[in-house]
Amino acid sequence: REQIDNLRRERVVFDGIYKKLEKELHEKKKQMAEIIEKSNLYYEDRDASGVELKHLRGAAEKDIQQYERHFEELELMLEANKNVENSIKAMRTTSKQTKNEDDDTIRKKKQLKATQELDQ
């Protein structure tokens, strides 16, 4: 009889330990499921971030190309402006030279006329 009572007590202790271990196992499985779910969400976020990064890099590349084209256009416009300014300066210089030559010619004619009038 005493042995049966001891076995029953051991059985109660064993059942308590078994239930405690079963509960811990259930909690660990639950924690693992949560960790796996979080991990999956993180992987999805990582993949989404990778796609977004790819799009941003593509947009940045397009922006750079557009900037370079615009910069080249501006350089061409500046070069054209310089050419126009140089042409205007050349025309002014030519105009001044022509005016100076005309002034010299008029002065010489006046001197010649004055000299001719004096000689007469």
Secondary structure, DSSP 8 states (H G I E B T S, - for coil): -HHHHHHHHHHHHHHHHHHHHHHHHHHHHHHHHHHHHHHHHHHHHHHHHHHHHHHHHHHHHHHHHHHHHHHHHHHHHHHHHHHHHHHHHHHHHHHHHHHHHHHHHHHHHHHHHHHHHHH-
